[in-house]
Amino acid sequence: MRIGFLYNSQNHQILHSLPLALELSILRPDWRVEILAPSQAHLDYVSRFLPLYPGARVTLRLLRQPLAVQAYRRFRPLPLPPKLWSLLHNRAFLNRFDALVTTEKTSLWMRRFGVTHPKLVNTEHGAGDRDVTFDPRVARFDFNLIPSPKTVRRLLDEGYLRDGQYALAAYAKFDIVRRLDKNRPPLFGNGRPTVLYNPHFSPSLSSWPGVGMKVLDRMAAQDRYNLVFAPHMRLFDPPGPAQLALFSRFQGVPHLRIDLGSDASCDMTYTLGADLYLGDVSSQVYEFLCRPRPCVFLNAHDVVWQGNPNYRFWTLGPVLSASDVSDLPAHLEAAFVQHADWRERQEAAFAANFDLSIPDPGRHNAVLLSDWLTRRC
C-alpha cells in the first residue's frame, strides 16, 4: 500500500501529523510511506525530526510546480507555492496513492481535479474553540483522525461525522515535542517571568491591528517581565521589508524577542518556555496549558463573548479591553497572583480537549490509521 502525507500549507501544520507518518512507516514496513511537500524548505524541516524516530523509513518527495510559478518565485520569494496550483499540477502523481493524509481542508479540491483513487484522511492541525475547528468539510473526507474529545462531540452533535468515518485520536504534536523537550535552554537568562504574546492572524478576531503595537511598546518600557512576540505564522507570511521596519525600534531591547515565524513558533518552544500566555483567539493557548499557567486574553473588538462557545478559552483567565493595555504590567502581575483561582478550570478544559493518558500519540494514531486502511483499501 502506498500512503502519502501531503503538507501543502505552512510549516506550523507539519508536526500535527508527522509523528503519525513516521510511526506508520515503522508499524507497517510493508507499506510505502511518502512525505509530499511543495518546497524544499518543507522537506528540510521534516528532515530535522527524522532522527527522533529510529527505524522510520519514509521517502521525501518534492511536488512539481508549473513553470509560471517557478518563475514568479524567483522574482518574489514566497514560502509556499499557491496551494491549488500544487494540487492541480500534481494531480496525476497524487492519484497513484492508495491514501493521502492531510492536515488541512483545501486538499479536498483534489477530488475536483480528478484525484479519485486515494482515500482522503484528515488529521486536523489544532484543537481550539472557534467555529473553524468544527468544519462541516470533515464529512467529505473518507476518514478523520480527530485529536480532541471535545471536538468529536461537537462534530457529532452538528451531524458532520458518522460512524466509521472517524476515530478519536491523540494529539500527535505532543509526541514529537516531548522528544525535543530534553535540553531546551531558557528563553531569557535574566530570571524574569516571560510573557508570550501570540495574536491570531485574522483581522476580525486578532488583537494585533488594534492594540498589538501598544502591547509591544508598553512591554518594552517596563523592566519586570520578558516578552516574546510570536504571532500565528500567517500574520506575517512572510514579513516584507515594510513590516520588518515596524519592529526596528525594538532592536537592542534585551527583554523582548520578536519572532515573526521561525521554526520556534511551530515546535512549542515558546508555549513551553513562557510563564504567562497573552493572546486572543489562537488555539495555541491549549498547547500552552499542557502545564497550567496564567493566561490573559485581549478583547480588542469589544466582543460580547460570555456564553459563546467559540470563546470558551476566555473563561480560563482574565479578559482585558483595549483600554486596559496602558496598564498591562499591572494586569499581568494580578494574573500571576490570582492564578490559583483559574487553575482548576484550566485543568478541566485541557482534559476535555486532549487525552494525555495515551503514552505514544504517534504510534496510537498510526495503529488507528493502519487498522482503518486495512479494512477499507
N, C-alpha and C positions, 0 to 999 in steps of 0.2 A: 504494500500500500504506500502511496506517495502523499505526504502531508506537507502543505506549505503554510508557514506562518508569515502573514503579509503585514509589513509595517509601512503603511502608506501615509503616515502622519508624522508629527514631530516626535523627537526622541523621548519626550516625557511619557509616552504611551508604551514604550518597549518593555519596561520592567514589569508591566502588569501581566504579560503572558510569556516572557522569555523563560522563566523557570519551568513553565509547563512544557515548552518546546524541548528544553534540554533534558528534562526528566523523561519525556516521552521517548526521546532517542535512546535513553538508557533502558527504559522499560521494554521497548519494542525494537530491538536491534534488527529485526527482520523488516522493519518499515524504513522508508526513506523520509527523513525529516529535513526540510529545507527552510532557510531563512531568506525571505524575499524583501528587498528594500529598493527605493528609487534613487538612493545616493550612496556613494562610497562612505560618506560620513556616518550614515546609519550603520553600515556593516562594521566600520571601525569601532563604533560604540558597542555593538553587540560583542565583538571580539574581546573586549576588555573583561567580559564576565565569563567567558568560556572556561578559564582555569578554575573557577569556583565550583564547577560540576565535573569532577574527574569521571571519565568514561563516556561523556556526552559525545555523540557523533552526529553533527549537523553539517549541512552544506550551505554556504553563504552565496547567494546569487543576487547580482545587481540587475534590476529591471531596466530594460532598454527605454530610451527616451527619443521622441521624434527629433529630427534634425533641427526643426524650428525652436524647440525647447532648449536643445543643447546650445544653439547659437545665442539665444536670448540670455541664458545663464552666464555666458562668457562676458557679456556687457553689463549685466545687472545680477550680481550673485544672489541667489535665492537658496535658503536652507532646504527647501522642499520643492521639487517639481510639482506642477499642478496635478492634483490627485486624479481627476477624471482623465487627463491625458495619459497618465501612467497606466490606468486600468484599461483604457481603450487601446493603447498601443501594444499592450502585452496580453490581450485577450486570448489569442491562440495558445500562448505559452501557459497562461493560468488555467485554461480549460483541460490541460493534461493531468491535473492533480485530482486525487480522489477526495480530498478535503482541503479547504482553505480556512485558516483560523485568523481572525482579525479582532482588533480592539475597538474599532470604530464602525459607524454605520454607513459612511459614504461608500464603502466597498460593496454594498448591495447593488450599486449601479452595474456591477459586473454582469448581473443577470440580464439587464437591458442590452449589454454589449455582446451577448451570445455566450457567456461563460455559464453553461448549464450543467456540465458534468459534475464538478465537485460539490460536495456538501459544504455549506457555509456555516461556520461556527463562530459565535460571538463570545468574547470573554469580558467585555466592558473594560474601562480604564479608570475606575474610581468608584466611590460609593458615598455620594452625598445626599442632600435632601431636596435639591431643586428638581423641577419638572423634567429637566434634560436627562436625569438619571432614570426616569420611568418612561422610556421612549417606546411608543407603540411599534416602532420598526423591529423590535425584537421578534415580533410574530413572523417576520419574513425570513428569519434565519432557520436553518434546519435544526440547529441545536444551540443552546445558550448555557454557558457556564457563568452563573451569577454569583459574585463573591460576597453577598450580603443577605442575611435572613430578612432584614427589613425590606430590602429592595424586592426580593422574591414575593413577599406577602403583598406589597403594593401592586406589583405587576400582575399577580394573580387576581387581586381584587378588581383591577381595571379590565381584566379579561384579555390581556395581551399575551399570556402564556397558557399553554395547555399541557396536560400530562404527556411525558415522553419527549417534550421539546426543550427541556431544561434540566439542570441539576444544580443544587445548592453547592457552590464551590468554596474553596478557601481563597483568601486574599494573597495571591501569588507574590505580589511585590514584597510582602514581609519576608518571604523565604530568601530572596536574594539580598535583601537589606541586612538580614541577620548575619549572612555570610560576610558581608562587607564591614559590619559594625564591630570589628575587633580592636582596631588601633586608630580610631578617628581622633585626631587632635582637637582640642577645644577651639571654638570659633574665634575667640579672642584670648589673649593672655593676661588681661588686666584684672581678672577676678570680679568684674561687674556682671550683674544679671544681663542676659542677652534677650532682646525682643526681636521676633521675626515679623516683619510687615509683609503680608502676602496678599495683595489685592488681586481681584479677578480681572479678566480681560474685557468682559462685556461692558460697554459704556453705560448701559441702562441699569447695571447691577453693581458695578465696581465703585469703590471709594476713590480710586485714583484720579479721575477727572476733576472731582470737586475738592478734595482735601489732601490728595496724595503728597503734593509738594509741601503743603503746610506741615504734614507729619514729618517729612524729612528735615525741614528747616527747624522745627521745634526740637527734634531729637538731636540734631547737630549742635544746637545751642546749649544743651544740658550736659551734665557730667556724671549722672548717676547710672545710666544704662548704656549698653551697646545696642546697636540696631543693625540688623541685616534686612536690606530691602531686596526681596526675591519674589517678584510678582509671578503670576502664571506666565508660562513661557510665551503664550500667544499675545500678551500685552505689547511686547516689543518683538516682532517676528519678521526679520531680525532688526535690531536697532540701527538706524541710519545715523549719519553724522549730526543731523539736527537734533535727533533725540539724545544722542550721547552728549551733545553740548549742554543739554538741560542739567546734567549732573556734574559739570565741571567744577562748580563751586564747592562740591563736597570732597574733592581730591585733597588728600592730606588730613582729613578728619579721622583720627585714629580709631574712634569708637563707632564708625559707620562702615559698612560693607555694602556696596551696590553691585548686585548681580542680576543682569537683565536676561539671563537664560543660559547659564553654563550647565554642565553636567551635574554640578552640585545641587541644582534646582530640581533634578529628576530623582536622585537616589536617597532622598530623605536626610541629606547632610544637615540641612537647616532645621527641619522639623524634629530631628533627634537632638540637635545641639543647642536649640534655643530654650529659654526658660519661660517665655510667655509668647503666645500667639496673638497677633494683631491682624485682623482681616475683615472680610465682608462675607462673600458667599462661596468661597472656594471649598471643595470637598477635602482639600489638604488638611483642614482642621481635624478631620477624623484620623488621619495618619499621625498628626501631632499628638492626639490623645491616646496613642498606644501607651504613653505614660501620662496620667492625669497631671496637668499643669494649668496655670491660669490662662484664660482666653479673654480677649476684649474684642468686640465687634463694632464696626463703624457703619452707622446708618446714615450715609451721606445723601440719600434720596428721600428722607423722611417717610419711609415705608411704614404703613400700619401692618406690622408683622405678627403681632401677638395672635396665636391661634392658627396661623398659616403654616401648614406642614412643610412648605418649601423653605421656611426659616426655622426649622426645628433646632438647628445648631445654635441659634441665637438664645436659646434657653440655657446654654452651658457657660455663660459668662456675662458680664455687664455689657450693655449696648449703649454706645455713645452717639450723640448727634454731631453734626458738623461743627457746631459752636464749641463743643467740648474739646476739640483738638488743641485750642490755645492753651489749655491747662492739662495737656496729655500726660506729662510725667506724674502729676498728682493722681490721675485716674489709674495709671499703671501701678503706682505704689499701693493704691487701695485694692486693686485686683490681686496683688500678691498677698496682702494682709488678709483678705476675705476669701481666699481660695477654698478653705475648708467648707464654706457654705455651698460651693459648686461641685465639689469633688464627687459626691455620691451620684449626682445627676450625670456627670461626665462618664463615670464608670458604667452606669446603666445604658447610656446612649452608645458607648463604644461596644458593649456586649451585644446590643441589639443589631449593631452594624456588622460585626465580624465575629467569627468563631475561632478563637485562638487556641482551642483545645486540640486542634489538628497540628501535630508536630512538624510535618513536612508538607507545606501547602503545594509546592510544585509537584511533588510525587502524587499527592492526593488528587490534584486536578488531572494529572496525566492518566491515572487509573480511571477516573470518570470518563475522560475522552476516549481512551482506548476501549473501554467496555462498550460505549455507545457506537463507536465506529465499527467495532467488530460485529455488532448486531445489524447495523444499517448499511454498510458498504460491502 
